[in-house]
Amino acid sequence: MALFRIMTTVGGNSLERFVSLLLALTSLLLVRAEPGWTQTYPVKPIRIVTTEVGSATEIVARMIAQKLSPTLGQQLIIDNRGIIAGEIVSRAVPDGYTLLSYGSPLWLSPLMRDVPYDPVADFAPITLTAAAPNILVVHPSLPARSVKELIALAKARPGELNYASSSTGGSPHLAGELFKVMAKVNIVRVPYKGAGPALIALMGGELQLMFPAAGAVTPYVKAGKLRALATTSLEPSPLAPGLPTMAAAGLPGYETASLLGVFAPARTPAAIVSKLHREIAQTLRSTEIRERLFALGMEAVGSTPEQTAATINGEIAKWSRLIKEAGIRE
């Protein structure tokens, strides 16, 4: 009767949210009531919510699901939900049967726009799955063959050099903004709807430089259509053999990368998080997965939940100041 009085005082969407919360709580209590449920997990299919079909996070999720299903004895279902994937998982029952495969935008987007979740409080990190550094490339006509030469050229011609980027707040954009700040140069961002159009414009000489993902730009560098100057990873990357890091080439401390990971809703039992980490990390260590990721321009990671959380907190601290000072909004 008391429950009825509460429900009748709530209208519209609020009623729907109330009912959803009630069902989620009931489901969680029933699951927790099963004896030894964390030891027998999983006993039903696991859903991995991710972004659009063909995205890096979706491709990695499918790789993991394919290898992990036989190990866990359950089907892993990929659920493409696009930009709302994070919101869906943040509200899911924390029982280990709804996971999230997402990338850096999960914790960077909240720095640039309002989102209906907290990137730290609403998720339990399981592992980082892959990392992809950016590559600083320039048009071959530009008289700069090193990072130091590019910085000197930019300082000699303030406001004249343009850099291409794709989505606002994406890795190529933030890499360019970090370069501006650390090198103390005035270069102008030219936004494009995607990395493909941006690279085409760069190769056509419409602008001078860009920080695309290694996998996207390597073929053009090998073909001589673009000149690579450095990789944005902190250590030399096998994805860009022979290239110095930005840090070693003149900007100590410079580092950017696109990171991908797997997450569970907050309050998912530690035993389940630990088991998922152990199995996913083992999958990422397989030669097959590492080679498939490498072919796509990514390196396998497999960090612990604690390392993943520390990395995300570090990323938020690092980028929040730059994003605020640069006035970046999605």
N, C-alpha and C positions, 0 to 999 in steps of 0.2 A: 504493500500500500504506500509506503514511504517512497519507494522507487517510482511508483506511478505518479505521485505528486511532483517529484523532481522532474520527470520527463515531460509532464504537461506544462511545466513552467519554462521549458526550453523550446525554442522554435527554429524552423528553417534549417540552415546548415549546422547550427549548434546542436540540434537534435541528432543529426546524422553523425557528427563527431562524437557525441556522448555515447550513442549506440556502438560505434566502432571501438571506442575505448573500452566499453563494457565487454564486448565480445573478445577483444584482445586480451583483457585481464582474465576472463574466464578460461580462454584457451591456454594462457600461460600457467594458470593454477592447475589445470588438468594435466598439462605436460609435466609440471614439477611434481605432481602427486604420484607419478609412475615410479616404482622402485628402481633405483639404479639407472635412471634415464640418461644421465650423462655418459655412463659406461656403454650403453647399448646404442647411443647415437652413431649414425642416423638410422631411423627406422622407416623413413619415407623420402620421396624425392626432395631435392634441395633446389630452390630457385635462386639464380644469380641475376639480379636486376642490373642492367647496364645501359649505355647510351645507344645511339642509332646504329643500324646495321652498317658494317664496314668500318666503323671507328676502331682506333687502336685498342680501346678498352674492351670493345666487343670481341675483337679478334683474339685478344689474350684470354678473355673469359672462356671462349669456345675451346681454345687449346687446353686450358686447365680442366674444363669440364670433360673433355674427351678422354684425358689421361686419368682423371680422378674417379670417374664413375665406377670402373671395375674395382678400384682399391676400396672405395667406401661401400660398394655393394648397392648403390642407389643411383638413380638417374639425376643428373644435374641439368636443370632446364634454364636456358637463356631467355630472359625477358627484356626485350628492348623497349625502354621507356624514354629515351632521349634526355632532355635537360631536367626532367622531374624525377629521374632515377634516385637521386640522393634524398629527396623529400619522401619518396615512397618507403625507402629502407629505414629512414630515421623514425618512421611511425610504425614499423613492423613489429610483430611479436618477437622478443629477443630469445628465440629458442633454437637458433642455428639453422633454421630452414629457409630463411630469406637473407641473402648476402648481396653485397654491392661490389661491382667492378667499376672503378672510376679512376680518374686521373687528377692532376694538380688543380683543375677548376673546382674540385670539391671543397678545398680549403682556401683557394684564392678568390673565387667568385664572391664570397661574403665580404671581402675587402673592397669590392667595387659596386655591389648592388645589394639590395635587401633580398634575403633568401629565407624560406620557412624552416630552417634548421640551424643548429650550431655545429660547425664542422669538428669541434673537439668533444663537446658534451654529449652529442647525439649518436656517436659511433664508437665501436670497439675495433681498433685496428687489428688486422690479422697479419698482413704482410704487404710489403711493397713487392710487386711482381716484376716490374721492368722499369728501366730508365733510358731516356733518349736524349743525348746532348744536342745542342745546336751547333751549327758551323757558321762562322763568319765568312761570308763570301762577298766578292766585289765583281763588278763588271770588268772584263779583261782590259778595257780601255783606260781604266782608272790607274794613274801612276803611283800605285801603292802596292808593294809586295810583302809587306809585313804590317803587324798591328801598330808598331811604332810609327811607320811611315804614314799609315792611315790617320792616326791621331794628329800627326804634324800637318797633314794636308787639310784635315777638318778645322784645325786651329787657324790655318792660313786663309781658309775660305769659310768663315762662319756663316751658317744658314744656307750655304749653297749645296751641300751634299744631302741627298734624300735617302732614307732607308725604308724598305718595304716591310709591311707586316700583314698578317691575316687578321684573325679575330682580336678585338680589343681585350687586353688582359691575357692573351695567349702567350706561349713561350717566346715566339719570335718578337712580339711586341715588348714584353718585359725585358728580354735580353738587350734590345735596342735602347730602352730607357736606362737600364743599368750601365750600359756602355757610355751613354751621354753623361751620366752623373760621375762615374768613376774616372773617365778620361777628361772630364771638364770640357766637352766640346758641344757645339751647337749644330746638330743635324736634325733634319725635319722628317717626321714620320709621314708616310703615305699609306693609308689603309686600303686593303683589298678584301674581297669577300672570301677568299680562301688562299691557301699556300700556292696552289697551281697558278691562278692568275697573277699572283705577286711574282712568282719566279719567271713567268713569261715576260712580264713587264721589265724585270731586271735584266734578263737576257737580251731584251730588245733595246736596252740602253735608256729606258725612260727614267731610271734612277740608278743609284750607284752601289748600294750595299744592302745586305739582308742577313738575318740570323735564322735561317730555316732549320728544320730538323735534319739530322744527318741522313736518314733514310730517304728523304725527299730530294736532297740536292746532290748526293754522290754521283749519280749518272751524268749530270750536267758538268760536274767538275772533271770527271774522267774524260768527257768529250771535249773539254777545253772551252766550253761555253761560259763558264764562270771560273773565277780564281778563288781558291780557298786559302784563308790566312791563318785560321786558328779554330780550335774546338773550345766550346764553353765548359766542358767538364773540368773538374779540379785536377784530375790526373789524365795523362794521355789516354786516348780511347782507341781500342782496336777497330772501332767503326770508322775512324779517320786516321789510318796509319801514316806516320811521318809528319803529321800536323802537330805543332806546339799547342799548348793550352793558352787561353787568353791570359791566365795568371803568369805563365812563364814568358809570354811574349811582350809583357809590358804593363799589365794591370794586375798586380798581386792581390789575391783574394777574390778575383772575379770568378763566378761560377753560376751557371744556370743549367737546368735540365727539365725535361718533361717527365714526371713520375707517375706511374700507374700502381694501383694497389687493390687489395680486396679487404672489405670491411663488413662487420656485422652491426646490428643495432646495439646501442649502448645497453649495458646490463645483461648482455649475453653471458652465460656462465663461463668462467675462466677455463674450465676443463674442455669445453667445446671449442673455444677460441684457440686453445693450445693444440688440440687435435687437428683442427683445420690448418693452423700454421704449419704443423709438422708435415702433414700430407701435401699441402700446396708447395712448401719449400722443397720437399723431396721431388715433386714433379718438375719444379723449375731447375733442379740440378741435373735432370736427364739431358743427355746429349742431343736428343731429337728436339726438345723444346728450346734449348739454348740456340741451336742452329736455326730453327725457324724464326725465333725472335731476332737473331742477328741479321738474317736475310731481310727483315722488315726495318732494320735500322735501330734495333733496341737491344739492350743488354739485360739478361735475367738478373734478378736481385735475390729475393727470398729472405728479407730481413725479419727479425723477431717482432712480435707485437710492441715490445718496449722500444726497440730501435725505430720502428715505424712511427710511433707516437712522438718520439723525440725529433725525428726528421720533420714531421708536419709542424710541430711547434716552432722549430727553427725556421721553417719556410715562412710561416705566418709572421714571425718577428722580423724576418729579413725584408719581406716584401711590403708589409703594411706601411712602413715609413715612406718607402719610395712611391708607392701608389698614392698615398695621401699628398705628398709633396708635388707629384706630377699631375694631381687632379684627375686621375684615371677613373672613369665610370663606364660601366657596360651599358 
